[in-house]
Amino acid sequence: MIDVKTLSDRIDVLETRLTFQDETIETLNKTITEQWLKIDALTRQVASLSERLLEAEANAPGAANEPPPHY
């Protein structure tokens, strides 16, 4: 039969692992949240730059597909 000391040691090991896992999960959660915020900011920046590029292309003098004047 397993004695009380062995069971107590096993419980201590499991509690230590659980505490470590909880800390790891919290750290990962913070990291993912920070990355999500950065991705969101970059996505908005890319959308803004795309709009600016479309405006610049629309306001550019002459059509981009016109052949040069020597043709």
C-alpha positions as a Markdown table, in Angstrom:
| # | Residue | x | y | z |
|---|---|---|---|---|
| 1 | Met | 0.0 | 0.0 | 0.0 |
| 2 | Ile | 1.2 | 3.5 | -0.7 |
| 3 | Asp | 2.1 | 5.5 | 2.4 |
| 4 | Val | 1.0 | 9.0 | 3.2 |
| 5 | Lys | 4.5 | 10.5 | 2.7 |
| 6 | Thr | 4.6 | 9.2 | -0.9 |
| 7 | Leu | 1.1 | 10.6 | -1.6 |
| 8 | Ser | 2.0 | 13.9 | -0.1 |
| 9 | Asp | 5.2 | 14.1 | -2.2 |
| 10 | Arg | 3.2 | 13.4 | -5.3 |
| 11 | Ile | 0.7 | 16.0 | -4.5 |
| 12 | Asp | 3.4 | 18.6 | -3.9 |
| 13 | Val | 5.0 | 17.8 | -7.3 |
| 14 | Leu | 1.6 | 18.1 | -9.0 |
| 15 | Glu | 0.9 | 21.4 | -7.2 |
| 16 | Thr | 4.3 | 22.7 | -8.3 |
| 17 | Arg | 3.6 | 21.8 | -11.9 |
| 18 | Leu | 0.2 | 23.4 | -11.8 |
| 19 | Thr | 1.6 | 26.6 | -10.5 |
| 20 | Phe | 4.3 | 26.6 | -13.2 |
| 21 | Gln | 1.6 | 25.9 | -15.8 |
| 22 | Asp | -0.6 | 28.7 | -14.6 |
| 23 | Glu | 2.3 | 31.2 | -14.8 |
| 24 | Thr | 3.2 | 30.0 | -18.2 |
| 25 | Ile | -0.4 | 30.3 | -19.5 |
| 26 | Glu | -0.6 | 33.8 | -18.1 |
| 27 | Thr | 2.7 | 34.8 | -19.8 |
| 28 | Leu | 1.5 | 33.3 | -23.1 |
| 29 | Asn | -1.8 | 35.1 | -22.8 |
| 30 | Lys | 0.0 | 38.5 | -22.3 |
| 31 | Thr | 2.3 | 37.8 | -25.2 |
| 32 | Ile | -0.6 | 36.9 | -27.5 |
| 33 | Thr | -2.5 | 40.0 | -26.4 |
| 34 | Glu | 0.4 | 42.2 | -27.2 |
| 35 | Gln | 1.0 | 40.6 | -30.5 |
| 36 | Trp | -2.7 | 40.9 | -31.4 |
| 37 | Leu | -2.6 | 44.7 | -30.6 |
| 38 | Lys | 0.5 | 45.1 | -32.9 |
| 39 | Ile | -1.1 | 43.1 | -35.7 |
| 40 | Asp | -4.2 | 45.2 | -35.4 |
| 41 | Ala | -2.2 | 48.4 | -35.6 |
| 42 | Leu | -0.2 | 47.1 | -38.6 |
| 43 | Thr | -3.4 | 46.1 | -40.3 |
| 44 | Arg | -4.9 | 49.5 | -39.9 |
| 45 | Gln | -1.6 | 51.1 | -41.1 |
| 46 | Val | -1.6 | 48.9 | -44.3 |
| 47 | Ala | -5.2 | 49.8 | -45.0 |
| 48 | Ser | -4.4 | 53.5 | -44.6 |
| 49 | Leu | -1.4 | 53.2 | -46.9 |
| 50 | Ser | -3.5 | 51.3 | -49.5 |
| 51 | Glu | -6.0 | 54.1 | -49.5 |
| 52 | Arg | -3.3 | 56.7 | -49.9 |
| 53 | Leu | -1.7 | 54.7 | -52.8 |
| 54 | Leu | -5.1 | 54.5 | -54.6 |
| 55 | Glu | -5.6 | 58.2 | -54.1 |
| 56 | Ala | -2.1 | 59.0 | -55.4 |
| 57 | Glu | -2.7 | 56.7 | -58.5 |
| 58 | Ala | -6.0 | 58.3 | -59.2 |
| 59 | Asn | -4.6 | 61.8 | -59.0 |
| 60 | Ala | -1.4 | 61.0 | -61.0 |
| 61 | Pro | -1.0 | 63.0 | -64.2 |
| 62 | Gly | -1.6 | 61.0 | -67.3 |
| 63 | Ala | -2.6 | 57.4 | -67.5 |
| 64 | Ala | -0.1 | 54.8 | -66.4 |
| 65 | Asn | -0.7 | 52.6 | -69.4 |
| 66 | Glu | -0.2 | 55.2 | -72.1 |
| 67 | Pro | 2.7 | 54.5 | -74.4 |
| 68 | Pro | 5.6 | 57.0 | -74.4 |
| 69 | Pro | 5.2 | 59.9 | -76.9 |
| 70 | His | 7.7 | 58.6 | -79.4 |
| 71 | Tyr | 5.5 | 55.7 | -80.4 |
